[in-house]
Amino acid sequence: MSTPITASLVNELRKRTDLPMMECKAALQATNGDIEAAIDHLRKAGAKASLKRAGNETAEGRIGVHIDNAAQVGAIVELRCESAPVARGEHFVKLASAIAKVVAAKNPATVDALLAADNGAGKTVTDLIHDTVAVLRENMKVQRFARLTGGMFGDYVHHDGTLGVLVQVNGSGANPGLLREVSMHVAAVQPTPVATRREEVPQELVAKEKEIAKAKAEATGKPAQIAEKIAEGQMKTWYQENVLVEQPFVKDQAKTVGQVLKEAGLEVTKFIRFKVGEIVK
């Protein structure tokens, strides 16, 4: 069943790809209004789509991070509120950090369990939120959180609090400065890495990218063997652009993130990147 090709649908595709309206409309017509299929259609045709991996909803808030390298634990939390001034205020900043600390200490399984968890000073997270709401007069909620254990951690939270990264590494070279730089890399680099290393990329995504690379190679009109080599080269480039350890390090483009860490006696095992307002599928 096809979806009507409305102006709003065309505009949504244009926002997600930064491509001209007519190209977006044609792609939607070719895919019966399926926006995800239209994106693949554009990429197979060789369009330089600037894809946005996650949608955004209207939301304010900030990311809180807590790391304790002595205890080998790190935590990251997304805390929502109603307005930007509140999100950037001292009370809300402290609340986000306090909740991340509870996540690290208590290891809750769900948001409800986190809300009921004690902060170690006789108050639950719900109490902490209510105390802050009483001061700021604005609704607040914990949107999501994550916790990692083992190894060492680095973190970075953007100056406005809307983007935060937690990076986990193993090795003997404790280097807080480097780990912060790698965290900043994850926050800043485009495209955002989809996985730490190749083998961790979801197989359905690999299959999709191989299909796109094959279609683009075949469109060149080259003999099959040459087209296959072209497709392999395109996949190699895709991995280098989308896998963290293969990406050129933002502070030294001559080296990959993996090489920089290896020289420091470290190996990245995982990263978590939260952005306020992301729609997580």
C-alpha positions as CSV (number, residue, x, y, z in Angstrom):
1,M,0.0,0.0,0.0
2,S,1.5,3.3,-1.0
3,T,1.6,6.4,1.1
4,P,0.4,9.7,-0.4
5,I,3.3,11.9,-1.5
6,T,2.5,15.0,0.5
7,A,4.5,18.2,0.7
8,S,5.2,17.5,4.4
9,L,6.6,14.0,3.5
10,V,8.8,15.4,0.8
11,N,10.0,18.1,3.2
12,E,10.8,15.5,5.9
13,L,12.9,13.6,3.4
14,R,14.6,16.8,2.3
15,K,15.5,17.6,6.0
16,R,16.9,14.1,6.5
17,T,19.1,14.1,3.4
18,D,19.8,17.8,2.5
19,L,18.9,17.0,-1.1
20,P,16.7,19.1,-3.5
21,M,12.9,18.8,-3.2
22,M,12.5,17.4,-6.7
23,E,15.0,14.6,-6.1
24,C,13.2,13.8,-2.8
25,K,9.8,13.8,-4.4
26,A,11.0,11.5,-7.2
27,A,12.5,9.1,-4.7
28,L,9.3,8.9,-2.7
29,Q,7.3,8.3,-5.9
30,A,9.6,5.5,-6.8
31,T,9.2,3.8,-3.4
32,N,5.5,4.4,-2.9
33,G,6.0,7.0,-0.1
34,D,8.3,4.8,2.1
35,I,10.8,7.3,3.4
36,E,13.4,4.8,4.6
37,A,13.3,3.0,1.2
38,A,13.5,6.4,-0.5
39,I,16.7,7.2,1.3
40,D,18.2,3.9,0.1
41,H,16.9,4.6,-3.4
42,L,18.8,8.0,-3.4
43,R,22.0,6.4,-2.1
44,K,21.9,3.6,-4.7
45,A,21.6,6.3,-7.3
46,G,24.7,7.9,-5.9
47,A,23.1,10.9,-4.3
48,K,25.3,12.6,-1.7
49,A,22.6,12.4,1.1
50,S,23.7,13.9,4.4
51,L,21.7,11.4,6.5
52,K,20.5,12.1,10.0
53,R,20.6,8.7,11.8
54,A,18.2,9.7,14.6
55,G,15.0,11.7,14.6
56,N,14.4,14.5,17.0
57,E,11.5,15.3,19.2
58,T,10.9,18.6,20.9
59,A,12.6,18.3,24.3
60,E,14.9,20.1,26.6
61,G,17.3,18.6,29.2
62,R,20.9,17.6,29.7
63,I,23.2,14.6,29.9
64,G,24.8,13.7,33.2
65,V,27.8,11.5,33.5
66,H,29.6,10.0,36.5
67,I,32.8,7.9,36.3
68,D,34.7,6.2,39.1
69,N,37.8,4.7,37.7
70,A,38.9,3.4,41.1
71,A,35.7,1.3,41.2
72,Q,35.8,0.7,37.4
73,V,32.3,2.0,36.8
74,G,30.8,4.7,34.6
75,A,27.3,5.9,34.1
76,I,25.4,8.2,31.8
77,V,21.9,9.6,32.0
78,E,19.5,11.7,30.0
79,L,17.3,14.0,32.2
80,R,14.5,15.9,30.6
81,C,12.8,19.2,31.5
82,E,10.5,21.7,29.9
83,S,12.8,24.7,29.0
84,A,16.3,25.5,28.0
85,P,17.0,28.0,30.8
86,V,16.2,25.3,33.4
87,A,18.3,22.7,31.6
88,R,21.3,25.0,31.8
89,G,20.8,26.1,35.3
90,E,22.9,25.1,38.3
91,H,20.2,23.1,40.1
92,F,19.4,21.0,37.0
93,V,23.1,20.4,36.3
94,K,23.6,19.1,39.8
95,L,20.5,16.9,39.6
96,A,21.7,15.2,36.4
97,S,25.1,14.6,37.9
98,A,23.6,13.2,41.2
99,I,21.3,10.8,39.3
100,A,24.2,9.5,37.2
101,K,26.1,8.9,40.4
102,V,23.2,6.8,41.7
103,V,23.1,4.8,38.5
104,A,26.8,4.0,38.9
105,A,26.5,3.1,42.6
106,K,23.2,1.2,42.5
107,N,23.0,-0.5,39.1
108,P,19.2,-0.1,38.6
109,A,17.6,-2.3,36.0
110,T,14.9,0.1,35.0
111,V,13.9,3.8,35.2
112,D,11.4,2.9,37.9
113,A,14.1,1.1,39.9
114,L,16.3,4.1,39.5
115,L,13.6,6.5,40.8
116,A,13.3,4.3,43.9
117,A,17.0,4.0,44.5
118,D,18.6,5.6,47.5
119,N,21.3,8.2,46.8
120,G,23.3,7.1,49.9
121,A,22.1,10.1,52.0
122,G,18.6,9.0,52.8
123,K,16.9,10.3,49.7
124,T,15.6,8.5,46.7
125,V,16.1,9.8,43.2
126,T,12.4,10.6,43.2
127,D,13.0,12.8,46.3
128,L,15.9,14.5,44.5
129,I,13.7,15.3,41.5
130,H,10.8,16.6,43.6
131,D,13.2,18.8,45.6
132,T,14.5,20.4,42.3
133,V,11.0,20.7,40.9
134,A,9.9,22.6,44.0
135,V,12.7,25.1,43.4
136,L,12.4,25.4,39.6
137,R,8.6,24.8,39.1
138,E,9.0,22.6,36.0
139,N,8.3,19.0,35.2
140,M,11.4,16.7,35.0
141,K,11.9,13.1,34.1
142,V,14.7,10.5,33.6
143,Q,14.5,9.5,30.0
144,R,17.2,6.8,29.8
145,F,20.5,5.7,31.4
146,A,23.3,3.3,30.9
147,R,26.0,1.8,33.1
148,L,29.4,0.2,32.2
149,T,31.8,-1.7,34.4
150,G,35.4,-2.8,34.0
151,G,38.5,-1.1,32.7
152,M,38.8,2.7,32.6
153,F,36.5,5.5,31.5
154,G,36.6,8.8,29.8
155,D,33.7,11.2,29.3
156,Y,32.7,14.4,27.7
157,V,29.6,16.6,28.0
158,H,29.0,19.4,25.6
159,H,29.0,22.9,27.1
160,D,25.2,23.2,26.8
161,G,24.7,19.8,28.3
162,T,22.7,18.4,25.3
163,L,25.3,15.9,24.2
164,G,27.3,13.5,26.3
165,V,29.7,10.6,25.7
166,L,31.0,7.8,27.9
167,V,34.0,5.8,26.6
168,Q,35.3,2.5,28.1
169,V,38.8,1.2,27.5
170,N,41.1,-1.6,28.7
171,G,44.9,-1.4,29.0
172,S,47.8,-0.2,31.1
173,G,48.1,3.4,29.9
174,A,45.9,5.5,32.2
175,N,45.6,8.7,30.3
176,P,42.5,10.8,31.4
177,G,43.4,13.6,28.9
178,L,43.4,11.2,25.9
179,L,40.2,9.5,27.0
180,R,38.5,12.9,27.2
181,E,39.7,13.7,23.7
182,V,38.4,10.3,22.3
183,S,35.1,11.1,24.0
184,M,35.1,14.5,22.3
185,H,35.8,12.7,19.0
186,V,32.7,10.6,19.4
187,A,30.7,13.7,20.2
188,A,32.0,15.7,17.3
189,V,32.7,13.4,14.4
190,Q,30.3,13.1,11.4
191,P,29.0,10.6,10.7
192,T,28.6,9.4,14.3
193,P,30.2,6.0,14.7
194,V,27.7,3.1,14.5
195,A,29.9,0.7,16.4
196,T,33.3,0.4,18.1
197,R,34.7,-2.1,15.6
198,R,33.7,-3.9,12.3
199,E,32.5,-7.1,13.9
200,E,30.1,-5.1,16.1
201,V,28.2,-3.5,13.2
202,P,24.7,-5.0,13.1
203,Q,24.5,-7.6,10.3
204,E,21.4,-6.1,8.8
205,L,23.2,-2.7,8.4
206,V,26.2,-4.4,6.8
207,A,23.9,-6.2,4.3
208,K,22.1,-3.0,3.5
209,E,25.3,-1.1,2.9
210,K,26.7,-3.9,0.7
211,E,23.5,-3.8,-1.3
212,I,23.9,-0.1,-1.8
213,A,27.6,-0.3,-2.7
214,K,26.8,-3.1,-5.2
215,A,24.1,-1.1,-6.9
216,K,26.3,2.0,-7.1
217,A,29.2,-0.1,-8.6
218,E,26.9,-1.8,-11.1
219,A,25.6,1.6,-12.2
220,T,29.1,2.5,-13.4
221,G,28.7,0.1,-16.3
222,K,32.0,-1.6,-15.5
223,P,32.6,-5.4,-16.1
224,A,31.3,-7.5,-13.2
225,Q,34.7,-8.2,-11.7
226,I,35.7,-4.6,-11.7
227,A,32.3,-3.6,-10.3
228,E,32.8,-6.1,-7.5
229,K,36.2,-4.5,-6.6
230,I,34.6,-1.0,-6.7
231,A,31.9,-2.3,-4.3
232,E,34.5,-3.7,-1.9
233,G,36.4,-0.4,-2.0
234,Q,33.2,1.5,-1.2
235,M,32.5,-0.8,1.8
236,K,36.1,-0.3,3.1
237,T,35.5,3.5,2.9
238,W,32.1,3.0,4.7
239,Y,33.8,1.2,7.6
240,Q,36.5,3.8,7.8
241,E,33.8,6.5,8.1
242,N,31.4,4.7,10.5
243,V,33.5,2.4,12.8
244,L,35.1,4.2,15.7
245,V,38.5,2.5,15.7
246,E,38.9,3.1,12.0
247,Q,37.9,6.7,11.9
248,P,40.7,9.4,11.5
249,F,41.2,10.9,15.0
250,V,39.9,14.4,15.1
251,K,43.1,15.7,16.8
252,D,45.4,13.9,14.4
253,Q,43.9,13.0,11.0
254,A,47.0,11.0,10.1
255,K,46.1,8.3,12.6
256,T,42.9,6.4,13.4
257,V,41.3,6.4,16.8
258,G,42.4,2.8,17.2
259,Q,46.1,3.6,16.4
260,V,46.2,6.5,18.8
261,L,44.8,4.4,21.7
262,K,47.1,1.5,20.9
263,E,50.2,3.8,21.1
264,A,49.0,4.8,24.5
265,G,48.6,1.1,25.6
266,L,44.8,1.3,25.4
267,E,42.0,-0.5,23.5
268,V,38.5,0.9,23.4
269,T,35.8,-1.6,24.3
270,K,32.6,0.4,24.2
271,F,31.2,3.9,23.9
272,I,27.8,5.4,24.7
273,R,26.6,8.6,23.1
274,F,23.5,10.3,24.3
275,K,21.9,13.4,22.7
276,V,18.9,15.1,24.4
277,G,15.8,14.6,22.3
278,E,17.0,11.6,20.3
279,I,14.3,9.1,19.3
280,V,15.9,5.8,20.0
281,K,14.4,3.0,17.9
